[in-house]
Amino acid sequence: MQDLRNYVGLDPDTPGRNILNHGSKQAIDWSADHLRGFVEEVTDEGETLIWRH
């Protein structure tokens, strides 16, 4: 059987919490905007975004 890896090179049996933490840290390292939560609605008002959680 083939040993599968995901695009960040983590083992297939890596816990989901570790994957989320790794992704969050990587996004911050790339200077990405990052919200730790869920957004229900986003309204674009030109210069700003209004979001509701």
Buried (B, 14 or more C-beta within 10 A) or exposed (E): EEEEEEEEEBEEEBEEEEEEEBEEEEEEEEEEEEEEEEEEEEEEEEEEEEEEE
